[in-house]
């Protein structure tokens, strides 16, 4: 039921990995939920900025940098 707020944990993990260009899904699943929330927040800020509504970000950090940070954290966790 993705698209209606009823996506399963596996669906959220897969979409976050795809959006952030991660080599594997974020684990634990709650980490993927937190990242999905951050992605939504950044997207909403960009939309507000484009619409000329207050509260938007003028230049949010690029997702690839975030993906590198997440990958480095995941690598540390696997050691």
C-alpha positions, -999 to 999 in steps of 0.1 A, spaced: 0 0 0 28 25 -7 16 60 -14 -10 61 13 12 60 45 8 23 48 41 11 32 57 -18 49 92 -16 65 108 -34 35 92 -10 10 105 20 30 139 5 32 140 -2 -5 128 33 -15 153 51 9 181 30 -5 171 39 -41 166 76 -34 200 79 -15 219 56 -40 228 32 -12 244 -1 -20 221 -19 5 190 -10 25 194 9 57 193 -13 88 176 -14 113 143 -7 96 137 22 120 168 39 106 151 38 72 120 53 87 141 82 101 158 87 68 124 87 50 112 114 74 143 135 66 138 130 29 102 142 32 112 172 53 138 183 27 114 177 -2 87 198 15 113 226 22 123 226 -15 86 227 -25 79 256 -2 109 275 -14 99 270 -51 63 281 -43 76 312 -26 61 302 8 82 308 39 101 281 57 118 266 26 155 258 23 174 277 -3 201 251 -8 196 218 9 226 194 11 228 170 -18 216 135 -12 249 118 -25 268 134 5 242 121 28 244 87 12 282 86 17 277 95 54 251 68 58 273 42 40 303 51 62 281 47 93 268 14 81 303 2 73 314 10 109 284 -9 122 293 -40 103 328 -41 118 
